[in-house]
């Protein structure tokens, strides 16, 4: 069961949950996975109704886009005239407004999860005001909201998460309490912690599409199952209280210079040909 939704004022229709493909290739979360297995997973996702596959030339680098190209779907989308929308990633509120004034922006991709809430101050309200879809990447806290602190023990030496402040020992001991509370609530709801965390993102707005990444078919099934989890306003508030902005210790990224908070687009007058 995959709900449908529309991103942006132009009405781009996609499944209400996408598939993040970054972890399939090497470069960020270790050495990547066998190509045949990942192509099988991609086809499983498409067969389940997922139509939004997130990739980038920096994943791999370059190999992730080539991987998705081998399922032949991108050629089909081009032939059908469906690739014609503009989106931004990790853009500041002012950059979003400037871009939208020139050409309607369909979607903004930003990190948003129970334990990454800084975007709620400016980015989310700006997108909602302008009718722009929100693509929430790392909606499971880069795996933390699926497995908790124990995930760090299984990270490979070349996994970029080892350098992220939130996964450092001095912060992890504190942050694991958040996962424990989410797990307790999930048990009462009869779902997994990851499904509860994903449901929270889903229910933040009809223009929100989370793109949880995975390399395992079982995780894919669980992520899709999050669409069936219903939360009351009281339960949403309880989750937000558990994972409030000041409840999490450590920055969200080891490379904060690459995030929206430190990368505002310079004025056009400063550009040189």
C-alpha positions in Angstrom: 0.0 0.0 0.0 1.6 3.2 -1.2 -0.3 6.4 -1.0 0.0 9.0 -3.7 0.8 12.7 -3.1 1.6 15.8 -5.1 4.9 17.7 -4.7 4.8 21.4 -5.4 2.3 23.7 -6.9 2.8 22.2 -10.3 1.3 18.9 -9.0 4.1 16.5 -9.7 2.6 13.2 -8.5 4.8 10.6 -6.7 4.4 7.9 -4.2 4.2 9.2 -0.6 7.4 7.5 0.2 10.6 7.4 -1.9 13.7 5.2 -1.8 17.1 6.8 -0.9 19.8 5.1 -3.0 22.9 6.6 -1.5 23.9 3.7 0.7 23.8 1.3 -2.3 27.1 2.7 -3.6 30.4 3.3 -1.9 31.5 6.7 -0.6 29.4 7.5 2.3 28.1 4.5 4.3 30.9 2.1 3.6 31.9 0.2 0.5 28.4 -0.3 -1.0 26.6 -3.5 -1.8 26.6 -6.1 -4.7 25.1 -4.5 -7.8 22.8 -7.5 -8.6 21.3 -7.3 -5.1 20.7 -3.6 -5.4 19.1 -3.8 -8.8 16.8 -6.5 -7.4 15.9 -4.2 -4.5 15.2 -1.3 -6.8 12.8 -3.5 -8.8 11.1 -4.6 -5.6 10.6 -1.0 -4.7 9.1 -0.2 -8.1 6.8 -3.2 -7.9 5.7 -2.0 -4.5 4.5 1.3 -6.0 7.5 3.5 -5.2 8.1 5.9 -8.1 10.6 8.3 -6.4 14.3 7.1 -6.4 16.8 9.5 -5.0 20.3 9.5 -6.5 23.1 12.0 -7.1 26.3 12.3 -9.1 28.2 12.6 -5.8 27.0 9.1 -4.6 29.8 6.8 -5.3 30.8 9.2 -6.9 29.0 8.8 -10.2 28.4 5.0 -9.8 25.0 5.4 -8.1 23.4 7.1 -11.1 24.8 4.5 -13.4 23.3 1.8 -11.1 19.8 3.3 -11.4 20.3 3.6 -15.1 20.7 -0.2 -15.5 17.0 -0.8 -14.5 16.0 1.1 -17.7 13.4 3.3 -15.9 15.0 6.6 -16.4 14.9 6.3 -20.2 11.3 5.4 -19.9 10.6 8.5 -17.8 12.4 10.8 -20.3 10.3 9.3 -23.2 7.2 9.9 -21.2 8.1 13.5 -20.7 8.1 13.2 -16.9 11.5 14.6 -16.1 10.9 18.3 -16.3 10.7 19.6 -12.7 13.2 21.7 -10.7 14.3 20.9 -7.1 16.8 22.2 -4.6 18.8 20.4 -1.9 20.1 21.9 1.4 19.1 25.4 0.3 18.5 28.2 2.8 15.1 29.9 3.1 16.4 33.0 1.2 17.9 30.9 -1.6 14.6 29.1 -1.9 12.7 32.4 -2.2 15.1 33.8 -4.8 15.0 30.6 -6.9 11.2 30.3 -6.7 10.8 33.9 -7.9 12.6 33.0 -11.1 11.2 29.6 -11.7 8.6 27.6 -9.6 10.5 25.1 -7.5 8.8 21.8 -7.2 10.6 20.3 -4.2 13.3 21.0 -1.7 15.4 18.1 -0.3 16.4 18.6 3.3 17.4 16.4 6.2 14.4 16.1 8.5 13.6 13.6 11.1 12.6 13.3 14.8 16.2 14.2 15.8 16.9 16.8 13.1 14.4 19.5 13.6 16.4 22.7 12.8 14.6 23.0 9.5 11.3 23.6 11.2 12.2 27.2 12.0 12.6 28.6 8.5 12.9 26.0 5.7 9.6 24.1 6.3 7.4 27.3 6.8 9.0 28.8 3.6 8.2 25.7 1.6 4.6 25.5 3.0 4.1 29.2 2.2 5.3 28.8 -1.4 3.6 25.5 -2.1 6.8 23.6 -2.5 7.1 19.9 -1.8 9.5 18.7 0.9 11.7 15.7 0.3 12.9 14.5 3.7 16.2 12.7 3.5 17.7 10.7 6.4 14.2 10.5 8.0 15.5 7.7 10.2 18.4 9.8 11.6 20.9 8.0 9.4 19.9 4.7 10.9 19.8 5.7 14.5 16.0 5.7 14.8 16.0 2.1 13.4 18.7 0.5 15.6 19.7 3.0 18.2 23.3 3.3 19.6 24.2 -0.3 18.7 24.4 0.6 15.0 27.7 2.4 15.6 29.3 -1.0 16.6 28.6 -2.3 13.1 29.8 0.7 11.0 32.7 0.0 8.7 35.9 2.1 9.1 35.1 4.1 6.0 31.5 4.9 7.0 31.1 8.7 7.1 28.8 8.4 10.2 31.8 7.6 12.3 32.8 11.3 12.0 29.4 12.7 12.7 29.2 14.4 16.2 26.0 12.7 17.2 27.6 9.3 16.9 30.6 10.2 19.0 30.8 8.4 22.4 30.5 11.6 24.3 27.1 12.3 22.7 25.9 8.8 21.9 25.4 7.9 25.6 23.0 10.8 25.9 21.3 10.4 22.5 20.5 6.7 23.0 17.9 7.7 25.6 15.8 9.2 22.7 15.8 5.9 20.9 14.8 4.1 24.0 11.8 6.3 24.5 10.8 6.0 20.8 11.1 2.2 21.1 8.8 2.2 24.2 6.2 4.2 22.3 6.5 2.0 19.2 6.0 -1.2 21.3 2.7 0.3 22.6 1.6 1.1 19.0 2.5 -2.4 17.8 5.1 -1.1 15.2 8.9 -0.8 15.0 10.8 2.3 16.1 11.6 3.0 12.4 8.0 2.8 11.4 7.0 5.2 14.2 9.7 7.7 13.2 8.7 7.5 9.5 5.0 7.9 10.3 5.8 11.1 12.2 7.5 12.5 9.1 4.7 11.4 6.8 2.1 13.1 9.0 3.9 16.5 9.1 2.2 17.5 5.9 0.6 16.3 2.7 3.5 17.9 0.8 6.1 15.8 2.6 7.8 12.8 1.1 10.5 11.0 3.1 13.1 9.0 1.3 14.5 6.4 3.7 17.5 4.6 2.3 18.1 0.9 2.7 20.1 -2.0 1.1 17.9 -4.7 2.6 14.5 -5.9 1.2 13.1 -6.6 4.7 13.9 -3.0 5.7 12.1 -1.8 2.5 9.0 -3.8 3.5 9.1 -2.3 7.0 9.5 1.3 5.7 6.5 0.9 3.4 4.6 -0.5 6.4 5.0 2.9 8.1 2.3 4.2 5.8 -0.2 2.2 7.8 0.8 3.7 11.2 -1.7 6.3 12.5 -0.8 8.9 15.1 -3.1 11.2 17.1 -2.2 14.8 17.7 -1.3 13.9 21.3 1.1 11.1 20.0 2.7 13.5 17.5 3.3 16.0 20.3 4.7 13.3 22.6 7.2 12.2 20.0 8.2 15.8 19.4 8.7 16.3 23.1 10.9 13.2 23.3 13.1 14.4 20.4 13.0 18.2 20.8 15.8 20.2 19.2 17.6 20.7 22.5 17.3 17.0 23.5 19.8 15.9 20.9 23.5 16.3 21.5 26.0 16.9 18.7 25.8 18.4 15.3 23.9 16.5 12.6 26.7 16.5 10.0 30.5 16.3 10.1 30.5 18.6 7.1 28.2 21.5 8.2 29.7 23.8 5.6 27.7 21.8 3.1 24.4 22.2 4.8 21.7 24.9 4.3 22.7 26.8 7.4 26.1 27.7 6.0 25.5 27.8 2.3 23.5 30.8 1.2 23.6 31.5 -2.5 25.7 34.7 -3.1 24.0 37.7 -4.8 24.0 37.7 -8.6 26.0 40.9 -8.6 29.0 39.0 -7.1 29.1 36.4 -9.8 31.9 36.6 -12.4 31.6 35.2 -16.0 
